[in-house]
Structures are given as structure tokens and as C-alpha cells.
Amino acid sequence: MNVELFEQARLHVPSVPQLVNMLSRRVRQLNAGMRPYIKPEKGDERIDVAMREIVTGKMTAEIGFFSTTDKASVPDATP
């Protein structure tokens, strides 16, 4: 794992647990045969490819916050 890439990825996803979850999910996808969003550099491991995708802006994360009292903001909530 390239530590410099990890630090650059942390600038894009400041939550380390979220970054780790994103990376592990993307590495699983790459291992399953999905094509990378970028051209891998020679000698890149799949984790490096995933981090490079985040650094180049090819992969982003969204965080959704829902109030438990506001049923209108919760998807599929019944009145």
C-alpha cells in the first residue's frame, strides 16, 4: 500500500473509517473483475488503484443523515 496515496485520499475523505470502507469495497469489486475507473500505473496493487480513483475524483462518498422524528425525510416511511 502506498502511504502517500493514502494521505492524499484522506484529504478527499476525511473520515478514516469511511475511507477504509470505501477502499475495501472497491478492492473487492476489482478482485471480482470490475474494470478500474483509471489506467493503473505499472506495479500498482488493487488498493493503490482504489486510492488513486479517490484522489482523481473518480470515486466519491455521500453521507446521508436522517432524523428519527422527521418521517418525511426517511425513505419509505409510512404516515
C-alpha positions as MATLAB code, in Angstrom:
seq = 'MNVELFEQARLHVPSVPQLVNMLSRRVRQLNAGMRPYIKPEKGDERIDVAMREIVTGKMTAEIGFFSTTDKASVPDATP';
ca = [
       0.000    0.000    0.000;
       1.275    3.411   -0.966;
       1.204    5.609    2.161;
       1.440    8.835    0.144;
      -1.682    7.861   -1.819;
      -3.479    7.071    1.439;
      -2.675   10.534    2.816;
      -3.893   12.149   -0.419;
      -7.099   10.089   -0.270;
      -7.640   11.255    3.333;
      -7.831   14.810    2.016;
     -10.829   13.765   -0.099;
     -12.470   11.530    2.536;
     -11.518   12.896    5.968;
     -13.265   10.107    7.902;
     -10.728    7.277    8.103;
     -13.341    4.575    8.853;
     -15.372    5.679    5.831;
     -12.253    5.750    3.666;
     -11.326    2.223    4.763;
     -14.857    1.009    3.984;
     -14.744    2.637    0.538;
     -11.348    1.121   -0.214;
     -12.266   -2.376    0.940;
     -15.491   -2.350   -1.077;
     -13.704   -1.107   -4.199;
     -10.882   -3.644   -3.850;
     -13.490   -6.418   -3.596;
     -15.103   -5.086   -6.782;
     -11.746   -5.011   -8.577;
     -10.966   -8.545   -7.360;
     -14.339   -9.681   -8.723;
     -13.376   -8.441  -12.172;
     -14.763   -4.906  -12.385;
     -12.691   -2.604  -14.553;
     -10.810    0.253  -12.896;
     -12.013    3.820  -13.494;
      -8.423    4.893  -14.165;
      -5.480    3.403  -16.004;
      -3.386    1.611  -13.372;
       0.275    2.506  -13.192;
       2.840   -0.250  -13.552;
       3.234   -2.115  -10.272;
       0.017   -0.774   -8.706;
      -1.778   -3.111   -6.347;
      -5.564   -3.031   -6.356;
      -5.605   -0.974   -3.155;
      -3.410    1.606   -4.892;
      -5.802    1.692   -7.850;
      -8.743    2.261   -5.493;
      -6.909    5.083   -3.680;
      -5.888    6.656   -6.996;
      -9.547    6.576   -8.081;
     -10.486    8.554   -4.961;
      -7.625   11.028   -5.375;
      -8.523   11.725   -9.010;
     -12.181   12.244   -8.121;
     -13.487    9.170   -9.948;
     -14.968    7.861   -6.699;
     -16.800    9.878   -4.052;
     -18.874    9.167   -0.962;
     -22.182   10.553    0.191;
     -23.278   10.622    3.797;
     -26.993   10.780    4.488;
     -28.348   11.942    7.807;
     -31.963   11.264    8.671;
     -33.848   12.465   11.691;
     -35.766    9.748   13.518;
     -38.552   12.231   14.311;
     -38.992   13.604   10.795;
     -40.763   10.806    8.917;
     -40.847   12.857    5.712;
     -37.064   12.676    5.437;
     -36.890    8.897    5.884;
     -37.318    6.917    2.652;
     -40.298    4.534    2.580;
     -41.726    5.895    5.832;
     -45.414    5.316    6.394;
     -47.508    8.142    7.903;
];
